Amino acid sequence: MSKQRISHTPEGGVCSKMMIIDSEDNIIRNVQIIGGCQGNTQGLSRLLVGMDIQEAIRRLEGINCRERGTSCPDQLAQALKKIQTDFNL
């Protein structure tokens, strides 16, 4: 079993301030998003648990919020890409 934990500080002026992601064998096991709209971040976190990392990236990457060029979901995709890179998944 390959367990990973990554902390990501979102960029681009999004509302969330920190993202903590636990994964195991390329599957998302837990997502904690600090800051941002509580209902949306809780919903997003719950939807991602059990999802393959690559599938989550495919669904979230490129979402734009208020013309920032990024969003909380897009920043979560960037954090997941870091897991893939840092742990050679």
C-alpha positions in Angstrom: 0.0 0.0 0.0 1.2 3.4 -0.9 -0.2 6.2 1.4 0.5 9.9 0.7 -0.5 13.1 2.4 0.0 16.5 0.8 -0.7 20.0 2.0 -1.3 22.6 -0.7 -1.5 26.4 -0.3 -3.8 27.6 -3.1 -2.7 30.3 -5.4 -4.5 32.8 -7.6 -6.6 34.6 -4.9 -9.1 31.8 -4.4 -11.1 31.7 -1.1 -9.6 28.6 0.3 -6.4 28.9 2.3 -5.1 25.3 2.7 -5.9 21.9 1.2 -4.9 18.7 2.8 -5.3 15.5 0.8 -4.7 11.9 1.8 -4.5 9.2 -0.8 -3.7 5.6 -1.0 -2.9 3.5 -4.1 -3.9 6.5 -6.4 -7.4 6.8 -4.7 -8.4 9.9 -2.7 -9.1 8.9 0.9 -9.7 12.3 2.6 -9.8 15.9 1.6 -9.8 18.8 4.0 -10.2 22.3 2.6 -9.6 25.2 5.0 -11.3 28.5 4.1 -13.7 29.1 1.3 -17.4 28.5 1.2 -18.0 25.9 3.8 -20.9 24.1 2.0 -19.1 23.9 -1.3 -15.8 22.8 0.1 -17.5 20.1 2.3 -19.5 18.9 -0.7 -16.5 18.8 -3.0 -14.5 16.9 -0.3 -17.1 14.3 0.1 -17.6 13.8 -3.6 -13.9 13.2 -4.1 -13.4 10.5 -1.5 -13.0 7.1 -3.2 -12.2 8.7 -6.6 -9.2 7.9 -8.7 -6.7 10.9 -8.6 -6.5 11.1 -12.4 -10.3 11.2 -12.8 -10.6 14.0 -10.1 -7.9 16.0 -12.0 -9.8 15.5 -15.3 -13.0 16.8 -13.7 -11.6 19.7 -11.7 -8.8 21.2 -13.7 -9.5 24.4 -15.6 -12.6 25.5 -13.6 -12.5 29.3 -13.4 -14.0 31.4 -10.6 -14.7 35.1 -11.1 -12.2 35.5 -13.9 -9.2 34.6 -11.7 -8.0 32.0 -14.1 -8.4 29.4 -11.3 -10.7 28.3 -8.6 -10.8 26.2 -5.5 -11.6 23.1 -7.6 -8.8 23.9 -10.0 -6.4 24.5 -7.1 -7.4 21.1 -5.8 -6.5 19.6 -9.2 -3.1 21.3 -8.9 -2.6 19.7 -5.5 -3.6 16.3 -6.9 -1.1 16.7 -9.7 1.6 17.4 -7.0 0.7 14.0 -5.5 1.3 12.3 -8.8 4.6 14.1 -9.4 6.0 13.8 -5.9 5.1 10.2 -5.5 5.6 9.1 -9.2 2.0 7.9 -9.6 
